[in-house]
Every structure is written in C-alpha cells, then in structure tokens.
Amino acid sequence: MSKPSAAQWSVQQSIDLYGIQRWGNDYFGVADNGNLIVKTLNTEVQLLNIIEGMQERDLQMPVLLRIENILDAQIKRLNDAFSSAIAKAGYSSHYRGVYPIKVNQQAQVVDEIAHFGARFKHGFEVGSKAEMIAALSTLEEPDSLIICNGYKDEEFVELGLQALQLGFQCFFVIETPAELPIIIKLSKAFDIKPMLGVRIKMTSQISGHWNSTSGDRSVFGLTTTQLIEVVDSLKTENMLDCLQLLHCHLGSQIPNIQEIRSGIVEACRFYTDLVHEGAAMTHIDLGGGLAVDYSGEQSSEEQSRNYSLEEYCEDIVETLKETFDESAIEHPIIVTESGRATVAYSSILLFNILDVNNFESSELQTSQDTEHALIINLREVLEYMTPKRLQECFNDAYYYRDELRELFKHGQIDLRSRAVGENIFLEILQRIYNQLDDLERIPPGLENLKLDLADIYYGNFSLFQSLPDIWAIDQLFPVIPIHRLDKAPTRQAVIADITCDCDGKIDNFIAEFGPSKTLALHPLQEGKEYYLGVFLVGAYQETLGDLHNLFGDTNVVSVRLNQDGSFDFVKEIHGDTIADVLSYVEYQPQQMAIRYRNTAERAVKEGRINARQRQQIMKTFNASMQGYTYYEKED
C-alpha cells in the first residue's frame, strides 16, 4: 500500500515524520545522503558505517549498539545542570548523583558510568548484595556515594560497613524497622560508625506507569509512626548523629514537573522535623524520576515529559532552597538516582528486515461466466465506488467476503473461487484507502483501514529478549530506518519478530502527529539489506529480557566517536550461541551431542543413511550448536 509520494521528498520530512528532533535529545540526525547519524561533541558518525565495521568483524544482526560518548555526555549534562541551577539559585550546598545499578546491570555500562562519573564523584545506588559487590569492585574515586536500598541482611550490612572503611560514603537507607537492629548490632561489633538514611512513604502521588512506588501502599519506606520509632531507637543507642540522609522516591518516569515540586515540599517537611529531632542531617535523596521523552510529545502524557533537564534541576533546587530557608534549615547535599535518563539514550537495537508480507491484491482475473453470484457482487462494488459511497462499499465488501467464507467452510465453493473473491476484496479496500485523504472526515468504520492493510515486516530480533517492555507494559520506543531517509517511505507496516508468538510484534509507533499503529517504511530492494533501529533502549531492556523460543542475548558492540568523525570499536561481545542458551535451561550440550550421534548411528545400522551422511549430519549439528540463535545470512 502506498500513500506518500516519492517525488520531492526531503531529509527534513523524514526527521519530522519519525520525530527525531523531538525524542533524540540532540544526539541523532540525518545526513544529506539519507543515513541516520549519531552526534556528540561536534562530531557525527553514520550508523551505516558502524554496521559495515560490525560486518567486517563477523558481528551479524541483531546487534545492541552502545555509544560511549552519549553515556559520558548524559552524566556530564546532569551534573552540569544541577551545578548551574545551584549557582543560579544561590543554594549553599552541592549535588551528588548516583546511578541505580538495577536500571542496567551490564558490566560494560556500570564500568563506563564509574569511569565517566569519577570527575563528579558520581556514585551508585544498590539494592542487593550482588549490586553492592559490583559497585565496590568498580568505584575507585574516594568519597563516592553508595546508597544501599532494599532489604538488608547481615552480610549486606557488613559489606557496607567495610565500604566505609575503604573511604566510600556508604549510606544504609532504612526501609523497614527490622533492618535497624542488624545495623546497630554489626556496627558495634566492628566498631564502625554507620551512615544512616531513612526512606519515607510519600503521600504525594505521580501519574504514569510507576505511580505505585509512592503513596501509603508503596512496598518500601517507613510510615510516620515507624519513622518516630527509628528515631527513638537511635536516641536510645546514642546513635542519632548517624542519621544523616532522608530518602524519598516519588516514582520512575515522572511526566509532570508539577508533581515533582509537590513531592519535594512534602519531603522537606520530613527533613526539617528530623533536624528538629536532633538528627545530624546532611543529605536529601530525591530518588529517581527524571523522565525520558520516549514519544517526543513534550507533554505530561505518561511516556513523555513536560520539562527539560534544566527545568527539572532548577525546580528541585529552587523548591528546596525556598522551603528550607523558611525554616532556617541549612541546605543539604542534593542526591538524585537518575537511571533511566542516564542510560536510555546510549543504547540502540539494530536489526535487519528478513521478509515482508503485504495485504494487496494481485492482478484481477477477468470475470468468468461460471462465477458465483457473490464474486459478481464484489466486482460490482468496484464499479459503483465513489468518494461519497466509500462507507457503503466498505460494508458491502465485508458482507460479500464473509458470505463467501461461510460457503467455503460448508463446501459450497472451491478454493480457487474463494481466492478470486479474497483478491477482489483486497482491491476494494485498497481503492477505498487511497481515497481517504480526499475526505473532509473519515467515517468511523474506516478509521482502522490503514492498520488492516498494513504490511508485516519481519525483523531479525526477539521482542521478548531485547524489548520486553513493549510486550509487558506497552512501552513506546522510537523505531526508524537508519538509511534511505532521503526517500519517501511509501509503505505502512507493523513489525513482527522471529519468535513464533503472536505477541512478538511492534504495533505502536512514534509518528509526526502522535502515536500511530503503523510505521512508514520503505519497500525492500532485491539483494539489499534494510536496517531499522530501536532507540532509547538502554534502561531495563537488557536486564528484563528472557529466552522466549530460546533466542539469547544479541551481539553487543560499544563504540567511541572521535573528533575527526572516525570511531573506535571499544568493546564487542558475541551473542549467545545455541549451546549457551540450552545450558541456561539445564540442557547439557555435550550429552545432547552424544545422544544425537547415537540416533544417527542407529540410522546407519537401519540403512536409512550411510556413514558419510552421518558425518555430515553431525557436522551440521555441531556447527549449529556453536552458531548464533538469530537468523544468519549465508556468505
């Protein structure tokens, strides 16, 4: 199906159509030749050139591409924006950022954040012993913050106390009253003065997917009664001076800046009263929440945000200053746990399109004297179709088509007759669709016609492995071709992955005027690859992915862009082999090979194959076990 005209199409039209400037955060653009570019620090590189480098290194699609420069830039932007807001407001303390490891726990990402964040003493938020060990083995800068959230046993606490000995500022955030006795017991046993924080349940609620992390029914955090009990316990133990941090978490992906302001005011009241109770408060941790504008709508819609990074930082700083100044409270160190906004932009899922299934009619056959009356009726719909009768023609076409299917089901027409009728039906729908733009108002019954006629483009990836949030929570990610953007995309499509699951599809996209159920794409060209990229996938997707249909981790490549426009392959990890993923689900690849060899040998004895054929069968089996789990192009 075609809509846009290829004549006089411009690169800017592609930029507008796919919303690149709206969601790209200035990291992406399009070159004059129609190739998508990634750009940072006055340098830009075409993604197609990076793919060519991958192919030279035998890294086949799909590939998760990480751009180190973007991760570096996001950490710098966050710290610089807070520094600027602090200076502008006259705030008397400073900012310290921490990255929540749970957002993307991959070693490459955590290592890079520690490296790029060292100049800002950017630390980590950890929620488990494993994440604590990752942080301790990665951070090198003295005084870096480690915020310990989650449920803590003795081993967790012991690791944190030892982190203090090593020079890190490691805060135990008390999430439940049961944690405090453990911390008190071990700190006395090791004679180490702990750094404590308390997490409070916020009554301020946010909108969006993740609003359950705030409010009275949030899983973690102390009620006001429990908070007083913790304070009294610390007083009894003469340890109230250890309580230095207040932690509050409004929620993840906060779309509306007004909700942030409201929550901060509430947090300040808790902080102020803890100071009045005698706690030696120095830090206020506002948790995560800095949103990523996935849709590019710049609105309070749940997959967008109605504020800039600068506005976010200024609102936090100004609200804190105004509220604390009213109570004559010394300005605390500001801590935030921005994870999604730190890593989302730096990762791109790249994949090639393997095939297309379209829903267009083939050449219409001439009418036959023996044709069934319903087929004749369908042909007549084509004859009386006019712009004013489109809805009528649409209704008639569906009626006659459905009647034909019933007759076929009961054996009253043959397969060839049904095929003729179905072909005419598709021709009717296509002609109706081509006239919709000429109507002042599209009839309600025709609103979904674009989706009904959309092509299915089969992508070489697994949605459940690489983009699980699309399936689980209807997350919206930008999906665009990474080349041919100087040409009009004349097809409307949905994208299916290569899992044998009907849910393995993408059918919600960013478009020029809001979300769309179809994506404009280019027709495939014989013998040429067509590459798509899914952007803003750095947060959660790698960690949440599963082994649906035993598709494993993709190939992973990290590149560094250079000022001269070149780029370096910094790291590359080949994706899971078939043997790898089988071992993950408790198969033993070596034993499987032995059993298969026995099956092949039995076939030799039974005369089904000869010994030479058995060798070829085993060679194919063993090679497949070491092969990529995704579709591999033959050389």
Order of alpha helices (4+ residues) and beta strands (2+ residues): alpha-alpha-beta-beta-beta-alpha-beta-alpha-beta-alpha-beta-alpha-beta-alpha-beta-alpha-beta-alpha-beta-alpha-beta-alpha-beta-alpha-beta-alpha-alpha-alpha-alpha-beta-alpha-alpha-beta-beta-beta-beta-beta-beta-beta-alpha-beta-beta-alpha-alpha-alpha
